Amino acid sequence: MAARPAADKQKGANLFTTAHVAKLSKIDNMKLFPVLAGACVVLIADFSPAQSSPAGTKSAVFAGGCFWCIQPSFDKAPGVIKTTVGYCGGTEPNPTYALVGSENTNYRESIQIVYDPAKISYEQLLDIYWKQIDPTQSDGQFTDIGPSYRAAIFYSSDEEKKIAEQSKEKLGHSGKFKKPIVTEILPAMKFYPAEDYHQKYYQQDPEHFEAFEHGSGRVSFQKKNWGEKP
């Protein structure tokens, strides 16, 4: 049993009602955590990502705002072997949640997806990705505003870049959104896994995860534009 450190505590740990969470961004919620930090003791499972991936697999990295919220849909996709939430886009070595959350770096909350290309394609991963974000928002995602929450597709090859650009163009021409698609397509940089307590947070604290996911406006946006929560 170990208490989560207040300095690194994640989004809104003391807010569990959707109405209340809707009024606050992650940063706002973090400021409120010390009130209950001493009273909250949780079991942190070992979700440390493996250091190696099976032969024949590929990996993809996407940024989509709160990394908690974009992990579940990829985890349940057939062909996805492993997902790890973390930080990508910056240059400081070994970034921490506190450093990235300071909004003084170029890091973005991201997810690394290890997948079997024989079972799911990069294009199909992008189809999942688009349904997790608001591709018309440039200053963050939903109620999480700031550089670390900006959406981006990090490509690691010319082929991935081409597929990402085509996928973005396809979405723009679909008529799904009235505003322009502004999600950035950027060269991949080193990906750093986030702290263990962020990994698969929807399993570690499902009640708070659901409250935050709904309160942020993400779920209602998904239902409005895609007909259901992906």
C-alpha positions in Angstrom: 0.0 0.0 0.0 1.4 3.4 -0.9 0.0 6.9 -1.0 0.2 8.8 -4.3 2.5 11.8 -4.0 0.7 15.1 -4.0 3.2 16.7 -6.4 2.5 14.1 -9.1 -1.1 13.4 -8.4 -3.3 13.0 -11.4 -6.5 14.7 -12.5 -9.1 15.6 -9.9 -8.6 12.9 -7.4 -11.1 14.4 -5.0 -13.8 15.1 -7.5 -16.2 12.3 -8.4 -19.4 14.0 -9.6 -19.7 14.7 -13.3 -21.2 18.1 -12.8 -18.3 19.2 -10.6 -15.6 17.7 -12.8 -17.1 19.4 -15.9 -16.2 22.8 -14.4 -12.5 22.1 -13.9 -9.6 21.2 -16.1 -7.0 18.7 -15.0 -4.7 21.4 -13.8 -7.4 23.0 -11.7 -8.2 19.6 -10.2 -4.6 19.0 -9.3 -4.5 22.2 -7.2 -7.3 20.8 -5.1 -5.7 17.4 -4.4 -3.6 18.3 -1.3 -6.9 18.7 0.7 -7.4 14.9 0.6 -4.0 13.7 -0.3 -3.2 12.5 3.3 -6.5 10.6 3.5 -6.2 8.7 0.2 -4.3 5.5 0.2 -4.5 3.3 -2.8 -3.0 0.1 -4.2 -0.8 0.8 -7.2 -0.5 -2.2 -9.4 2.7 -2.8 -11.4 1.8 -1.6 -14.9 5.4 -1.0 -15.9 5.7 -1.4 -19.7 7.9 -4.2 -21.0 11.2 -3.1 -22.4 10.9 -5.2 -25.6 8.1 -6.0 -28.1 7.4 -9.2 -29.8 9.1 -9.8 -33.2 7.1 -8.7 -36.2 5.2 -6.0 -34.4 5.1 -2.3 -35.0 4.5 0.7 -32.8 2.5 3.9 -33.2 2.5 7.1 -31.1 -0.5 9.5 -30.8 -1.2 12.4 -28.6 -4.8 13.1 -27.8 -5.2 15.1 -24.7 -5.6 13.3 -21.4 -3.7 10.0 -22.0 -6.0 8.2 -19.5 -9.0 8.7 -21.8 -7.5 7.4 -25.1 -6.1 4.2 -23.7 -9.2 2.0 -23.3 -10.3 2.0 -27.0 -6.9 0.9 -28.2 -6.6 -1.7 -25.5 -9.7 -3.5 -26.7 -8.9 -3.3 -30.4 -8.1 -6.7 -32.0 -4.5 -6.8 -33.1 -3.2 -4.3 -30.4 -0.7 -6.1 -28.2 0.3 -3.5 -25.7 -0.4 0.2 -24.9 1.7 2.5 -22.7 0.8 6.1 -21.8 3.6 8.6 -21.6 5.2 11.7 -23.0 6.4 12.5 -26.5 7.5 15.7 -28.4 10.0 17.2 -26.0 13.7 17.2 -25.6 14.3 17.2 -21.8 15.5 13.7 -20.7 13.4 11.5 -18.5 10.4 13.8 -18.2 8.0 13.5 -15.2 4.3 14.2 -14.9 5.1 17.3 -12.9 7.5 18.6 -15.5 5.1 18.0 -18.4 2.2 19.4 -16.5 4.1 22.7 -15.9 3.5 23.4 -19.6 7.1 24.6 -19.9 8.2 21.8 -22.3 7.1 20.6 -25.7 6.0 17.2 -24.4 2.5 16.1 -24.9 0.5 13.4 -23.1 0.7 10.5 -25.5 0.1 6.8 -26.0 2.4 4.3 -27.6 0.7 1.3 -29.2 2.4 -1.9 -30.1 0.4 -3.8 -32.6 0.4 -6.8 -35.0 0.2 -5.3 -38.6 -1.1 -8.7 -39.8 -4.2 -8.1 -37.6 -4.7 -4.3 -37.6 -3.3 -1.7 -39.9 -1.9 1.8 -39.1 -4.8 3.2 -41.0 -7.2 1.3 -38.7 -5.4 2.7 -35.7 -5.9 6.2 -37.0 -9.6 5.5 -37.4 -9.7 4.6 -33.7 -7.7 7.6 -32.8 -9.9 10.2 -34.6 -12.9 9.0 -32.6 -11.0 9.7 -29.3 -10.3 13.4 -29.9 -11.7 16.7 -31.1 -9.7 17.1 -34.2 -10.8 20.7 -34.6 -9.4 21.9 -31.3 -5.9 23.3 -31.3 -5.3 24.5 -27.7 -5.7 21.2 -26.0 -8.5 18.6 -25.8 -11.9 19.3 -24.2 -11.5 20.9 -20.8 -7.7 20.2 -20.7 -6.1 23.3 -22.1 -2.4 23.7 -22.6 0.5 22.6 -24.8 0.8 19.2 -23.2 -2.8 18.4 -24.2 -2.5 19.2 -27.9 -3.4 16.4 -30.3 -0.8 15.0 -32.7 0.1 12.1 -34.8 3.8 11.2 -34.4 5.0 9.4 -37.6 8.2 7.3 -37.7 8.4 6.8 -41.4 7.5 8.4 -44.7 4.8 5.7 -45.2 3.2 6.6 -41.8 3.3 10.3 -42.7 1.6 9.6 -46.0 -1.1 7.4 -44.4 -1.7 10.0 -41.6 -2.0 12.8 -44.1 -4.5 10.8 -46.2 -6.5 9.9 -43.2 -6.6 13.5 -42.0 -7.7 14.6 -45.5 -10.4 11.9 -45.6 -11.8 13.1 -42.3 -11.8 16.7 -43.4 -13.8 15.8 -46.5 -16.2 13.5 -44.7 -18.5 16.4 -43.6 -18.3 15.1 -40.0 -17.0 18.4 -38.7 -17.8 22.0 -39.7 -14.5 23.4 -38.5 -11.1 22.5 -40.1 -9.2 19.5 -38.9 -6.2 21.0 -37.1 -4.5 17.9 -35.5 -0.8 18.1 -36.2 1.2 15.4 -38.0 4.8 15.5 -36.6 8.0 13.5 -36.8 8.4 11.0 -34.0 10.6 11.8 -31.1 11.7 9.7 -28.1 8.7 8.3 -26.2 9.0 8.2 -22.4 6.5 6.0 -20.4 4.6 7.8 -17.7 4.6 6.9 -14.1 3.0 3.6 -13.1 -0.1 5.1 -11.5 -1.1 6.5 -14.9 -1.0 3.2 -16.7 -4.4 1.8 -17.5 -5.9 4.2 -15.0 -9.4 3.2 -16.2 -8.7 -0.1 -14.5 -7.0 1.3 -11.4 -9.7 3.8 -10.5 -12.8 3.2 -12.7 -15.1 5.4 -10.7 -13.0 8.5 -10.9 -12.0 7.7 -14.5 -15.6 7.6 -15.6 -16.4 10.8 -13.8 -13.5 12.7 -15.3 -14.1 11.2 -18.8 -17.8 12.4 -18.8 -17.1 15.6 -17.0 -14.5 16.7 -19.5 -17.0 16.7 -22.2 -15.2 14.0 -24.2 -18.0 11.4 -24.0 -20.8 13.7 -25.0 -18.6 14.9 -27.9 -18.1 11.4 -29.1 -21.8 10.5 -28.9 -22.7 13.7 -30.8 -20.3 13.1 -33.6 -20.0 9.4 -33.8 -23.4 8.2 -32.4 -21.9 6.4 -29.5 -18.9 6.3 -27.2 -16.2 4.4 -29.3 
